[in-house]
Amino acid sequence: MRPAGPMSWTRMEPEAHSVPAVKGEFMEIAAREFNRRPAQILAAAAHGETVIITKNGTAVARVVPITDDDIPPYPTDPMGALALPDLGLPDLSDDEIEDALRGRGTGS
């Protein structure tokens, strides 16, 4: 579905272009046009269109719709960003931990 208003887009079949397309077709638009009308191009992607951005006739970027499959069902933040749970255990110093572990394992 195209956004309302005149746009200088051209439709191409995927075989005629080196960039894969969604649903067999995509829109191609010059970078200059993308800079002038980004909201309309993003609206087209939100409606399922794939938009190829070209610079001097060469494809340089692709704006594609996002689907629920693109969003993982689990957190992808780094583990370091998570807060550690309070287990209610006593706070031990490094020396106390070393004393407790002395004689266990291969360390000194």
C-alpha positions as CSV (number, residue, x, y, z in Angstrom):
1,M,0.0,0.0,0.0
2,R,1.4,3.4,-0.9
3,P,1.1,6.4,1.3
4,A,-1.1,9.2,-0.1
5,G,0.5,11.9,-2.2
6,P,2.7,11.9,-5.3
7,M,6.0,10.0,-4.9
8,S,8.7,9.3,-7.4
9,W,8.7,5.6,-6.7
10,T,9.2,2.9,-9.3
11,R,8.1,-0.7,-8.9
12,M,10.5,-3.4,-9.9
13,E,10.4,-7.2,-10.0
14,P,12.9,-8.8,-7.7
15,E,14.8,-10.6,-10.5
16,A,15.6,-7.2,-12.0
17,H,17.3,-6.0,-8.8
18,S,20.1,-7.5,-6.7
19,V,18.3,-6.9,-3.4
20,P,15.8,-9.5,-2.2
21,A,12.2,-8.3,-2.0
22,V,9.2,-9.1,0.2
23,K,6.0,-10.4,-1.5
24,G,7.6,-10.3,-5.0
25,E,7.6,-6.5,-5.3
26,F,9.2,-3.5,-3.6
27,M,9.4,0.3,-4.0
28,E,12.6,1.9,-5.1
29,I,13.3,5.5,-4.1
30,A,16.2,7.9,-4.4
31,A,18.0,8.9,-1.2
32,R,17.1,12.5,-1.9
33,E,13.4,11.6,-1.9
34,F,13.8,9.6,1.3
35,N,15.3,12.7,3.0
36,R,12.4,14.8,1.8
37,R,9.6,12.4,2.9
38,P,10.8,10.0,5.6
39,A,7.5,9.8,7.4
40,Q,5.7,8.6,4.2
41,I,8.3,6.0,3.5
42,L,8.2,4.7,7.1
43,A,4.4,4.6,6.8
44,A,4.7,2.4,3.7
45,A,7.0,0.0,5.6
46,A,4.4,-0.1,8.4
47,H,1.8,-1.1,5.9
48,G,4.0,-4.1,4.6
49,E,6.0,-2.5,1.8
50,T,9.7,-3.0,1.3
51,V,11.4,0.2,0.2
52,I,14.9,0.2,-1.4
53,I,16.8,3.4,-1.0
54,T,19.2,4.2,-3.9
55,K,22.1,6.6,-4.3
56,N,23.1,7.4,-7.9
57,G,21.1,4.4,-9.1
58,T,22.8,1.9,-6.7
59,A,20.8,0.3,-3.9
60,V,22.3,1.3,-0.5
61,A,19.6,0.6,2.0
62,R,16.4,-1.3,2.6
63,V,13.5,-0.3,4.8
64,V,11.4,-3.3,5.7
65,P,8.3,-3.9,7.8
66,I,8.9,-5.4,11.2
67,T,6.9,-8.4,12.2
68,D,6.2,-10.1,15.5
69,D,8.8,-12.7,14.4
70,D,11.5,-10.0,14.5
71,I,10.9,-9.3,18.2
72,P,12.3,-12.0,20.5
73,P,9.9,-13.3,23.2
74,Y,12.6,-13.0,25.8
75,P,14.9,-10.2,27.0
76,T,18.0,-9.7,24.9
77,D,19.8,-7.3,27.3
78,P,23.3,-8.2,28.4
79,M,23.4,-10.3,31.5
80,G,25.5,-7.6,33.3
81,A,22.5,-5.2,33.0
82,L,20.4,-7.5,35.2
83,A,20.1,-7.0,39.0
84,L,21.3,-10.0,41.0
85,P,18.6,-11.4,43.4
86,D,19.1,-11.1,47.1
87,L,19.4,-14.7,48.4
88,G,19.5,-13.7,52.1
89,L,23.0,-15.1,52.5
90,P,25.6,-13.5,54.8
91,D,28.1,-11.1,53.1
92,L,31.5,-12.7,53.1
93,S,34.9,-11.1,52.5
94,D,37.3,-12.6,50.0
95,D,39.4,-14.0,52.8
96,E,36.4,-15.7,54.4
97,I,35.5,-17.3,51.0
98,E,39.1,-18.5,50.5
99,D,39.2,-20.0,54.0
100,A,35.9,-21.8,53.3
101,L,37.2,-23.2,50.0
102,R,40.7,-24.0,51.1
103,G,41.5,-27.7,50.5
104,R,38.7,-28.1,47.9
105,G,39.6,-28.3,44.3
106,T,43.0,-27.9,42.6
107,G,43.8,-24.3,43.7
108,S,46.4,-23.5,46.4
